[in-house]
Amino acid sequence: MRIPNVFTFIKYGILAIILVSSFALMLNASQQESAIMDELAHVPAGYGYVHELDARLNPEHPPLIKIVSALPLLFQDLAFPTDSPAWKDEVNGQWVAGTQFFYESGNDADRLIQWARLGPIVLTVLLSLLIFVWSQSLMGSWWAPIPTALTAYSPSILAHGHYVTTDIGASLGFILAIFFFSRFMMHNSRKNLVYAGLAYGIAQLLKFSAILLIPLFLFLIAVFVFVKAFNHRVSLFGKLKHFVQYGFRYLAYLAGIFAIGYFLVYLVYIPITLNYPMEKQTTDTTAILTSFGMQDNAIPPCTLAQPKARCLADLDIAMTTNSITRPFAQYMLGVLMVIQRATGGNTGYFMNEVSAAGWWYYFPVVFFYKEPLPSLILLGFALLLGIGSFLKNFRGPASLKDRFFTYVNLNFAEFSMLSFIVLYWAYSMKSPLNIGIRHVLPTIPLMYIIAAGRIKRWTRQDFDFTQGLFRNLMTAIVGMVKSSFKTAAVIFFVVWYIAESLLTGPYFISYFNTLAGGTPNGYRIVTDSNYDWGQDLKRLAQFTEEHNIDKIAVNYFGGGSVHYYLGDKAVDWNSTMGDPKQEGIEWLAISINNLQNAIAPTAPGFYRKPEDEYP
């Protein structure tokens, strides 16, 4: 076997081990867990899309991840509650329909949930593969496995990668779109334009917040065109002329990307709205958007002279009445619902406080405590290297403008990643919707790529062979030793990271690093999907069996069914019912979300009713 073939075998062998083991870790965790909260809505919605060709459920999330999760269910003999009022009469009766589909229609809930999770698990593996492909193009085959492993073994990605939610879909969609867009910007061709358009469309079908790609792409084009135009050695007027020419050209390219992307969105929405009655779609959309764009508890008039946000809702409602436009109207409804929800916030517990107003520092703190310590060290070190490199170049002979132009020309992909990270984190920190680290997952793999690239440059050793044979030999030996030591240090942190992730399994969603006191103490910092999303109901049932518990009060938050798993031994409980011991019940199980929301101090301006508190 030739040496290059050996290296190729080793490279792809390492990649295969990473991907297969990541798949196995997610599958193992999935089999031990009950449905989490959002799956109760997403799975029946997806089944309605592919089996009934009807998109009436869960319009606030795009369909692709739900379609993928529902495809394996088509090969099972499942009862779907289409005769239920939740399906026929209610507006987006997703939670009731989900409960009926999972637990009240004679279906095997565990089997149904596990098969539905297979699609997201595969997409998570594809995300890791995409990180490898992009990393390989930027830093070579031997360094590409580092960001790939950091992605594939991330406790947060392993956690949310095996649930039927849009979070991993968002990560895949954003990164796929940025990858193909940056590639098109560096290598203009029809093929790359089509790929960029399809990737943009896929991103929109995976997460509605992917509309953030619009300002991102506009910004990247502006910077790219500015650098391209002002690199010409001509007069200022000539530079401005080139800027306008390039600007119109790349805006036309961007229009083509958007056209391809939204045409794909339209094509996907056509089949899933075929059996959605037009009249019901119109009444549902009208009911859902009743409060959209309201001002002072009144709906403002929509006029061309004074267009308001409410005009978008009126346009969407009108589009539902036309057979050609109504597929896109369903997509537009989801976008408007996301905008409406993002402005409303979400009640939750964070740092010994309960609030619905959100905290601007929520995501940095959650990331600091949820990210494994070895990766925090690598990311922090890479950040210091980047700052050091900037300060070193800042004192160099070249102008700041020339250095920036050179950086963008040589590192446009990295610049695109950095721009997205800054934009996405700024948007997330400004929003009162604090829903967990899963919200910033799309940025984390890109952080790994950038950090690995910086650290790779640090490990390289430059040699100055001008000192004579002996001194040159010693310089080379010392340089190789230094480089080897640096590389070994990086490998140490990566191995530590993988080991910590393996030891965490299968409790990935509840993972907190040692700075937070480890997983047992994570709930003291933050809850919701960072810690307890209802995934442990099957474990509670096992606990009651092992301890011969014949009666237990349960205050549960999640997508599981207490009575489906615990039967008659479970008694539904809440804070208004007082102490279960007064009813002769010795055991109480309460989801940590419900507990913290009931006992933690409230933020200024947030009111909690006395009956909603536990003594």
C-alpha positions as CSV (number, residue, x, y, z in Angstrom):
1,M,0.0,0.0,0.0
2,R,1.4,3.4,-1.0
3,I,2.0,5.9,1.8
4,P,-0.6,8.5,0.5
5,N,-3.2,5.7,0.6
6,V,-2.3,4.9,4.2
7,F,-2.7,8.5,5.2
8,T,-6.1,8.7,3.4
9,F,-7.2,5.5,5.1
10,I,-6.2,6.9,8.5
11,K,-7.9,10.3,7.8
12,Y,-11.2,8.9,6.8
13,G,-11.0,6.2,9.4
14,I,-10.8,8.9,12.1
15,L,-13.7,10.6,10.5
16,A,-15.8,7.4,10.4
17,I,-15.0,6.7,14.1
18,I,-16.1,10.2,15.1
19,L,-19.4,10.1,13.1
20,V,-20.4,6.5,14.0
21,S,-19.6,7.0,17.7
22,S,-21.5,10.3,17.8
23,F,-24.5,8.5,16.2
24,A,-24.3,5.7,18.7
25,L,-24.2,8.1,21.7
26,M,-27.3,10.0,20.5
27,L,-29.2,6.8,19.8
28,N,-28.3,5.3,23.2
29,A,-29.4,8.5,25.0
30,S,-32.6,8.7,22.9
31,Q,-33.7,5.1,23.8
32,Q,-33.6,6.0,27.6
33,E,-35.6,9.2,27.4
34,S,-39.2,10.1,27.2
35,A,-40.5,12.9,24.8
36,I,-39.3,16.4,25.6
37,M,-41.8,19.3,25.6
38,D,-41.4,20.4,22.0
39,E,-41.6,16.9,20.5
40,L,-45.2,16.7,21.6
41,A,-46.0,19.4,19.0
42,H,-43.4,18.7,16.3
43,V,-43.9,15.0,15.8
44,P,-47.6,15.0,15.2
45,A,-47.2,18.1,13.0
46,G,-44.7,16.3,10.8
47,Y,-46.9,13.3,10.5
48,G,-49.8,15.5,9.5
49,Y,-47.6,17.0,6.8
50,V,-46.5,13.8,5.2
51,H,-49.4,11.5,5.9
52,E,-52.3,13.9,5.7
53,L,-50.6,16.6,3.4
54,D,-52.0,19.1,5.9
55,A,-49.9,21.8,7.6
56,R,-52.4,23.1,10.1
57,L,-50.3,22.0,13.2
58,N,-47.3,23.9,14.5
59,P,-47.0,26.6,11.8
60,E,-44.5,28.6,14.0
61,H,-41.7,26.2,13.0
62,P,-40.7,25.4,9.4
63,P,-41.5,21.9,8.1
64,L,-38.3,20.3,7.0
65,I,-37.0,18.8,10.3
66,K,-40.6,17.6,11.0
67,I,-40.9,16.1,7.6
68,V,-37.6,14.2,8.0
69,S,-38.6,12.9,11.4
70,A,-42.0,11.7,10.1
71,L,-40.8,9.8,7.1
72,P,-40.0,6.6,9.0
73,L,-43.4,6.8,10.6
74,L,-45.1,6.3,7.2
75,F,-44.0,2.6,7.3
76,Q,-45.8,2.0,10.6
77,D,-49.5,1.3,11.2
78,L,-50.3,4.4,13.3
79,A,-53.6,5.9,14.3
80,F,-53.7,9.6,13.8
81,P,-56.5,11.7,15.6
82,T,-58.0,13.4,12.5
83,D,-61.5,13.0,14.0
84,S,-60.5,14.9,17.2
85,P,-61.7,18.5,17.7
86,A,-58.0,19.4,18.2
87,W,-57.5,18.6,14.5
88,K,-60.8,19.5,13.0
89,D,-61.9,22.6,14.9
90,E,-59.2,24.1,17.1
91,V,-56.7,26.7,15.8
92,N,-53.3,25.0,16.0
93,G,-54.4,22.4,18.5
94,Q,-50.9,20.9,18.5
95,W,-50.5,20.0,22.2
96,V,-53.8,18.1,22.4
97,A,-53.3,16.4,19.1
98,G,-49.8,15.4,20.2
99,T,-51.0,13.9,23.4
100,Q,-53.7,12.0,21.6
101,F,-51.3,10.8,18.9
102,F,-48.6,9.6,21.3
103,Y,-50.6,8.2,24.2
104,E,-54.3,7.9,23.5
105,S,-54.7,6.4,20.1
106,G,-53.3,2.9,20.8
107,N,-49.9,3.7,19.4
108,D,-46.6,2.5,20.9
109,A,-45.4,5.9,22.1
110,D,-41.8,4.8,22.8
111,R,-41.4,3.1,19.4
112,L,-43.0,6.1,17.6
113,I,-40.8,8.6,19.4
114,Q,-37.6,6.6,18.7
115,W,-38.3,6.3,15.0
116,A,-39.1,10.0,14.8
117,R,-35.8,10.9,16.3
118,L,-33.8,8.9,13.8
119,G,-34.1,11.8,11.2
120,P,-32.6,14.5,13.5
121,I,-29.8,12.1,14.6
122,V,-28.8,11.6,10.9
123,L,-29.0,15.4,10.3
124,T,-26.7,15.9,13.3
125,V,-24.2,13.5,11.9
126,L,-24.4,15.4,8.6
127,L,-23.7,18.6,10.5
128,S,-20.4,17.1,11.8
129,L,-19.6,15.9,8.3
130,L,-20.2,19.5,7.0
131,I,-17.8,20.8,9.6
132,F,-15.2,18.4,8.5
133,V,-15.6,19.3,4.8
134,W,-15.3,23.0,5.5
135,S,-12.5,22.6,8.0
136,Q,-10.5,20.4,5.6
137,S,-10.8,23.1,2.9
138,L,-9.4,25.7,5.3
139,M,-6.8,23.9,7.4
140,G,-6.1,20.6,5.7
141,S,-6.9,17.0,6.4
142,W,-5.0,16.5,9.7
143,W,-6.5,19.5,11.5
144,A,-10.0,19.1,10.2
145,P,-10.9,16.3,12.7
146,I,-10.4,18.7,15.6
147,P,-13.4,21.0,15.0
148,T,-15.2,17.9,13.8
149,A,-14.7,16.1,17.0
150,L,-15.5,19.2,19.1
151,T,-18.8,19.4,17.2
152,A,-19.7,15.7,17.2
153,Y,-18.9,15.2,20.9
154,S,-20.4,18.5,22.2
155,P,-22.7,17.7,25.1
156,S,-25.1,20.4,23.8
157,I,-25.1,19.1,20.3
158,L,-25.4,15.4,21.4
159,A,-28.3,16.5,23.6
160,H,-30.4,18.5,21.1
161,G,-29.2,16.4,18.2
162,H,-31.4,13.5,19.1
163,Y,-34.7,15.4,19.6
164,V,-37.3,16.4,17.1
165,T,-36.8,20.1,17.4
166,T,-35.5,22.8,15.0
167,D,-32.3,23.6,16.9
168,I,-29.9,21.2,15.1
169,G,-31.7,21.9,11.9
170,A,-31.0,25.6,12.5
171,S,-27.3,24.8,13.0
172,L,-27.1,22.8,9.8
173,G,-29.1,25.3,7.8
174,F,-27.2,28.4,8.8
175,I,-23.8,26.8,8.4
176,L,-24.7,25.2,5.1
177,A,-26.0,28.5,3.7
178,I,-22.9,30.4,4.9
179,F,-20.6,27.7,3.5
180,F,-22.0,27.8,0.0
181,F,-22.5,31.6,0.0
182,S,-18.8,32.2,0.9
183,R,-17.7,29.7,-1.7
184,F,-19.8,31.5,-4.3
185,M,-18.3,34.8,-3.4
186,M,-14.8,33.5,-3.9
187,H,-15.6,31.5,-7.0
188,N,-18.4,32.9,-9.1
189,S,-20.1,30.3,-11.2
190,R,-23.6,29.2,-12.1
191,K,-23.2,26.0,-10.3
192,N,-22.1,27.7,-7.1
193,L,-24.9,30.2,-7.4
194,V,-27.5,27.4,-7.6
195,Y,-25.9,25.6,-4.6
196,A,-25.9,28.9,-2.6
197,G,-29.6,29.4,-3.5
198,L,-30.6,25.8,-2.6
199,A,-28.6,26.1,0.7
200,Y,-30.4,29.3,1.5
201,G,-33.8,27.7,0.8
202,I,-32.9,24.7,3.0
203,A,-31.9,27.1,5.8
204,Q,-35.3,28.8,5.6
205,L,-37.1,25.4,5.7
206,L,-35.1,24.4,8.8
207,K,-35.5,27.6,10.9
208,F,-37.4,30.8,10.5
209,S,-34.7,32.8,12.2
210,A,-32.7,32.0,9.1
211,I,-34.0,35.3,7.8
212,L,-31.0,36.7,9.6
213,L,-29.0,35.5,6.6
214,I,-30.5,38.4,4.6
215,P,-28.7,41.2,6.6
216,L,-25.7,38.9,6.9
217,F,-25.3,38.4,3.2
218,L,-25.9,42.1,2.5
219,F,-23.2,43.0,4.9
220,L,-20.8,40.5,3.5
221,I,-21.4,41.7,0.0
222,A,-20.9,45.3,1.0
223,V,-17.5,44.5,2.6
224,F,-16.5,42.2,-0.3
225,V,-17.4,44.8,-2.9
226,F,-15.7,47.6,-1.0
227,V,-12.5,45.6,-0.7
228,K,-12.6,44.5,-4.3
229,A,-13.3,48.1,-5.6
230,F,-10.9,50.0,-3.4
231,N,-8.1,47.6,-4.2
232,H,-7.8,49.1,-7.7
233,R,-5.0,51.5,-8.1
234,V,-7.1,54.3,-9.6
235,S,-8.5,57.6,-8.5
236,L,-11.2,57.9,-5.8
237,F,-13.8,58.5,-8.5
238,G,-12.6,55.3,-10.3
239,K,-12.8,53.3,-7.0
240,L,-16.4,54.6,-6.4
241,K,-17.3,53.7,-10.0
242,H,-16.0,50.1,-9.5
243,F,-17.9,49.9,-6.1
244,V,-21.2,50.8,-7.8
245,Q,-20.5,48.3,-10.7
246,Y,-19.5,45.5,-8.4
247,G,-22.4,46.3,-6.0
248,F,-25.1,46.0,-8.7
249,R,-23.5,42.8,-10.0
250,Y,-23.4,41.1,-6.6
251,L,-26.8,42.3,-5.6
252,A,-28.1,40.7,-8.7
253,Y,-26.3,37.5,-7.7
254,L,-27.9,37.8,-4.3
255,A,-31.3,38.3,-5.8
256,G,-30.7,35.1,-7.8
257,I,-29.8,33.2,-4.5
258,F,-33.0,34.5,-2.8
259,A,-35.1,33.6,-5.8
260,I,-33.8,30.0,-5.9
261,G,-34.1,29.7,-2.2
262,Y,-37.7,30.9,-1.9
263,F,-38.7,28.9,-4.9
264,L,-37.5,25.8,-3.0
265,V,-39.5,26.9,0.0
266,Y,-42.6,27.3,-2.2
267,L,-42.1,23.9,-3.7
268,V,-41.9,22.2,-0.3
269,Y,-45.0,24.0,1.1
270,I,-47.1,23.0,-1.9
271,P,-47.6,19.3,-1.0
272,I,-48.1,19.9,2.7
273,T,-50.9,22.4,2.1
274,L,-52.7,20.3,-0.5
275,N,-55.3,18.9,1.9
276,Y,-55.4,21.9,4.2
277,P,-58.8,23.4,3.4
278,M,-58.5,27.0,2.2
279,E,-61.2,28.2,4.4
280,K,-59.7,26.8,7.6
281,Q,-56.2,28.1,6.6
282,T,-57.7,31.6,6.3
283,T,-59.6,31.4,9.6
284,D,-56.6,29.9,11.4
285,T,-54.2,32.5,10.1
286,T,-56.6,35.3,11.0
287,A,-57.0,34.0,14.5
288,I,-53.3,33.5,15.0
289,L,-52.4,37.0,13.7
290,T,-55.1,38.8,15.6
291,S,-52.7,40.7,17.8
292,F,-49.8,41.0,15.4
293,G,-48.8,44.6,15.0
294,M,-51.3,45.9,17.5
295,Q,-50.7,49.4,18.9
296,D,-52.3,50.5,22.1
297,N,-54.5,47.4,22.1
298,A,-55.9,48.4,18.7
299,I,-55.2,47.2,15.2
300,P,-53.8,50.2,13.2
301,P,-55.1,50.7,9.7
302,C,-52.8,49.5,6.9
303,T,-52.3,52.2,4.2
304,L,-49.7,52.8,1.5
305,A,-49.0,56.2,2.9
306,Q,-48.3,54.8,6.4
307,P,-47.3,51.2,6.2
308,K,-47.1,49.4,9.5
309,A,-46.2,46.0,10.8
310,R,-49.9,45.0,10.7
311,C,-49.7,45.3,6.9
312,L,-47.7,42.1,6.9
313,A,-50.4,40.2,8.7
314,D,-53.1,41.6,6.4
315,L,-51.1,40.6,3.4
316,D,-50.6,37.0,4.7
317,I,-54.3,36.6,5.4
318,A,-55.1,37.8,1.9
319,M,-52.6,35.3,0.4
320,T,-54.4,32.4,2.1
321,T,-57.4,33.0,-0.1
322,N,-55.6,32.3,-3.3
323,S,-54.7,28.8,-4.3
324,I,-51.4,29.8,-5.9
325,T,-50.1,32.0,-3.0
326,R,-51.4,30.1,-0.1
327,P,-48.4,27.7,0.2
328,F,-46.1,30.7,0.7
329,A,-48.7,32.2,3.0
330,Q,-48.2,29.3,5.4
331,Y,-44.4,30.0,5.4
332,M,-45.0,33.7,5.9
333,L,-47.3,32.9,8.8
334,G,-44.5,31.0,10.6
335,V,-42.1,33.9,10.1
336,L,-44.6,36.4,11.6
337,M,-45.3,34.1,14.5
338,V,-41.6,33.9,15.3
339,I,-41.4,37.7,15.2
340,Q,-44.4,38.0,17.5
341,R,-43.0,35.5,20.0
342,A,-39.5,36.9,20.1
343,T,-40.9,40.3,21.3
344,G,-42.9,38.6,24.0
345,G,-40.2,36.8,26.0
346,N,-40.5,33.6,27.9
347,T,-40.9,33.0,31.7
348,G,-37.9,31.2,33.1
349,Y,-35.5,30.8,35.9
350,F,-31.9,32.1,35.7
351,M,-29.3,32.9,38.4
352,N,-31.7,32.7,41.3
353,E,-34.4,34.8,39.7
354,V,-37.6,34.2,37.8
355,S,-38.6,36.6,35.1
356,A,-40.3,36.9,31.7
357,A,-38.3,40.0,30.6
358,G,-35.1,38.2,29.9
359,W,-31.5,39.0,30.7
360,W,-29.1,40.5,28.2
361,Y,-26.2,38.5,29.7
362,Y,-28.2,35.2,29.7
363,F,-26.5,33.5,26.7
364,P,-22.8,34.4,27.6
365,V,-23.4,33.0,31.1
366,V,-25.2,29.9,29.9
367,F,-22.5,29.2,27.3
368,F,-19.7,29.7,30.0
369,Y,-21.3,27.1,32.2
370,K,-22.6,24.6,29.6
371,E,-19.5,24.5,27.4
372,P,-16.9,21.8,28.6
373,L,-13.9,23.3,30.3
374,P,-11.3,22.0,27.8
375,S,-13.1,23.6,24.9
376,L,-13.5,26.9,26.9
377,I,-9.7,26.8,27.3
378,L,-9.1,26.2,23.6
379,L,-11.6,28.9,22.6
380,G,-10.1,31.4,25.1
381,F,-6.6,30.6,24.0
382,A,-7.5,31.1,20.4
383,L,-9.2,34.4,21.2
384,L,-6.0,35.6,22.9
385,L,-4.0,34.5,19.9
386,G,-6.3,36.4,17.6
387,I,-6.0,39.6,19.8
388,G,-2.2,39.2,19.9
389,S,-2.0,38.8,16.2
390,F,-4.2,41.9,15.7
391,L,-2.1,44.0,18.0
392,K,1.1,42.8,16.4
393,N,-0.1,43.7,12.9
394,F,-1.5,46.9,14.2
395,R,2.0,48.0,15.0
396,G,3.3,46.8,11.6
397,P,4.4,49.1,8.7
398,A,1.3,48.4,6.5
399,S,-1.8,50.6,7.0
400,L,-4.8,49.2,8.9
401,K,-6.9,49.4,5.6
402,D,-4.3,47.3,3.7
403,R,-4.2,44.7,6.5
404,F,-8.0,44.5,6.6
405,F,-8.2,44.2,2.8
406,T,-5.6,41.4,2.8
407,Y,-7.4,39.6,5.6
408,V,-10.7,39.7,3.8
409,N,-9.2,38.6,0.5
410,L,-7.3,35.7,2.1
411,N,-9.8,34.7,4.8
412,F,-13.3,35.5,3.5
413,A,-14.7,32.3,4.8
414,E,-13.4,33.0,8.3
415,F,-14.6,36.6,8.1
416,S,-18.1,35.3,7.1
417,M,-18.1,33.0,10.2
418,L,-17.0,35.8,12.5
419,S,-19.6,38.2,11.1
420,F,-22.3,35.6,11.6
421,I,-21.3,34.9,15.2
422,V,-21.3,38.6,16.1
423,L,-24.6,39.2,14.4
424,Y,-26.3,36.1,15.8
425,W,-25.1,36.7,19.4
426,A,-26.0,40.4,19.2
427,Y,-29.5,39.4,18.1
428,S,-29.9,36.7,20.7
429,M,-28.6,38.9,23.6
430,K,-31.0,41.7,22.6
431,S,-34.0,39.4,22.5
432,P,-36.0,38.7,25.7
433,L,-36.6,35.2,24.5
434,N,-34.1,33.3,26.7
435,I,-34.8,29.6,25.8
436,G,-31.4,27.9,26.4
437,I,-28.0,27.3,24.9
438,R,-29.8,25.5,22.0
439,H,-30.7,28.9,20.7
440,V,-27.0,29.8,20.0
441,L,-26.0,26.3,18.7
442,P,-25.5,27.5,15.1
443,T,-22.5,29.6,16.2
444,I,-20.7,27.0,18.3
445,P,-19.3,24.7,15.5
446,L,-18.1,27.9,13.7
447,M,-16.2,28.9,16.8
448,Y,-14.5,25.5,16.8
449,I,-13.4,26.0,13.2
450,I,-12.0,29.5,13.8
451,A,-10.3,28.4,17.0
452,A,-8.7,25.4,15.4
453,G,-7.4,27.5,12.5
454,R,-5.8,30.0,14.9
455,I,-4.2,27.3,17.1
456,K,-2.9,25.5,14.0
457,R,-1.0,28.7,13.0
458,W,0.4,28.8,16.6
459,T,1.7,25.3,16.4
460,R,3.6,26.0,13.2
461,Q,7.3,26.8,13.6
462,D,9.1,29.1,11.2
463,F,12.8,28.3,10.6
464,D,15.6,30.7,9.8
465,F,18.3,28.7,7.9
466,T,21.0,31.4,7.7
467,Q,23.2,30.5,10.7
468,G,25.4,27.7,9.3
469,L,24.8,24.0,9.1
470,F,25.1,23.1,12.8
471,R,23.0,26.0,14.0
472,N,20.5,25.4,11.3
473,L,20.2,21.7,12.4
474,M,19.8,22.7,16.0
475,T,17.2,25.3,15.1
476,A,15.2,22.7,13.1
477,I,15.3,20.2,16.0
478,V,14.3,22.8,18.6
479,G,11.5,24.0,16.3
480,M,10.2,20.5,15.7
481,V,10.2,19.8,19.5
482,K,8.3,23.0,20.2
483,S,5.8,22.3,17.4
484,S,5.3,18.7,18.7
485,F,4.8,19.9,22.2
486,K,2.2,22.4,21.1
487,T,0.4,19.9,19.0
488,A,0.5,17.4,21.9
489,A,-1.1,20.0,24.2
490,V,-3.9,20.6,21.7
491,I,-4.5,16.8,21.5
492,F,-4.6,16.6,25.3
493,F,-7.4,19.1,25.5
494,V,-9.3,17.4,22.7
495,V,-9.0,14.0,24.4
496,W,-10.0,15.5,27.7
497,Y,-13.1,17.1,26.0
498,I,-14.1,13.7,24.4
499,A,-13.6,11.9,27.7
500,E,-15.8,14.4,29.5
501,S,-18.5,14.1,27.0
502,L,-18.4,10.3,27.1
503,L,-18.6,10.3,30.9
504,T,-21.6,12.7,30.7
505,G,-23.7,10.4,28.6
506,P,-26.5,9.7,28.4
507,Y,-27.4,12.8,30.4
508,F,-26.2,15.2,27.8
509,I,-29.0,17.8,28.1
510,S,-28.3,18.3,31.8
511,Y,-24.6,18.7,31.4
512,F,-22.8,21.6,33.2
513,N,-19.1,22.0,33.5
514,T,-17.0,22.0,36.7
515,L,-17.2,25.8,36.9
516,A,-20.9,25.5,37.5
517,G,-20.4,22.7,40.1
518,G,-21.0,20.0,37.5
519,T,-24.3,18.5,36.3
520,P,-25.7,17.9,39.9
521,N,-25.6,21.7,40.5
522,G,-26.5,23.1,37.1
523,Y,-30.2,23.6,38.0
524,R,-29.0,26.3,40.5
525,I,-27.9,28.5,37.5
526,V,-30.5,27.9,34.8
527,T,-33.2,25.4,33.9
528,D,-35.6,24.9,31.0
529,S,-34.0,23.1,28.0
530,N,-30.6,23.6,29.6
531,Y,-31.4,21.0,32.3
532,D,-34.9,19.4,32.4
533,W,-37.1,19.3,29.4
534,G,-39.2,16.4,30.5
535,Q,-36.7,13.7,29.3
536,D,-36.6,11.7,32.5
537,L,-40.1,10.5,32.9
538,K,-39.2,6.9,31.8
539,R,-36.4,7.0,34.5
540,L,-39.0,8.1,37.1
541,A,-41.1,5.1,36.2
542,Q,-38.1,2.8,36.6
543,F,-37.3,4.5,39.9
544,T,-40.8,3.8,41.2
545,E,-40.5,0.1,40.2
546,E,-37.1,-0.3,41.9
547,H,-38.3,1.3,45.2
548,N,-41.7,-0.4,45.2
549,I,-43.6,3.0,45.3
550,D,-47.3,2.4,44.9
551,K,-48.4,6.1,45.0
552,I,-46.5,9.2,44.0
553,A,-47.5,12.8,43.4
554,V,-46.1,14.2,40.1
555,N,-45.7,17.8,39.0
556,Y,-44.3,17.2,35.6
557,F,-43.1,19.5,32.8
558,G,-42.4,17.8,29.4
559,G,-43.8,16.0,26.5
560,G,-44.3,12.7,28.3
561,S,-47.6,11.3,29.8
562,V,-47.4,10.7,33.5
563,H,-50.2,8.1,33.5
564,Y,-48.9,6.4,30.3
565,Y,-45.6,5.5,32.1
566,L,-46.7,5.3,35.8
567,G,-50.3,4.2,35.5
568,D,-52.5,4.6,38.5
569,K,-49.7,5.0,41.0
570,A,-49.2,8.6,39.7
571,V,-51.3,11.5,41.0
572,D,-51.2,14.8,39.1
573,W,-50.0,17.5,41.4
574,N,-49.3,21.2,41.5
575,S,-48.4,23.9,44.0
576,T,-52.1,24.8,44.7
577,M,-52.7,21.4,46.1
578,G,-50.4,21.8,49.1
579,D,-48.5,19.0,50.8
580,P,-49.2,15.5,49.3
581,K,-48.6,14.0,52.7
582,Q,-51.9,15.4,53.7
583,E,-53.5,13.1,51.1
584,G,-51.5,10.1,52.4
585,I,-48.9,10.3,49.6
586,E,-45.3,9.9,50.8
587,W,-43.6,10.7,47.5
588,L,-43.5,13.9,45.4
589,A,-41.7,14.2,42.0
590,I,-41.5,17.7,40.6
591,S,-39.8,18.8,37.4
592,I,-37.0,21.2,38.2
593,N,-38.5,23.9,35.9
594,N,-41.7,23.9,37.9
595,L,-39.8,23.8,41.2
596,Q,-37.5,26.8,40.5
597,N,-40.3,28.8,39.0
598,A,-42.3,28.2,42.1
599,I,-39.7,28.9,44.8
600,A,-37.0,31.2,43.4
601,P,-37.1,34.9,44.0
602,T,-38.9,36.9,41.3
603,A,-37.3,39.7,39.3
604,P,-38.5,43.3,39.8
605,G,-41.7,43.8,38.0
606,F,-42.6,40.1,37.8
607,Y,-45.5,38.9,39.8
608,R,-46.2,35.3,40.9
609,K,-49.5,34.4,42.5
610,P,-49.2,32.9,46.0
611,E,-51.0,29.8,45.0
612,D,-48.2,29.2,42.4
613,E,-45.6,28.9,45.1
614,Y,-44.5,25.8,47.0
615,P,-44.0,26.4,50.8
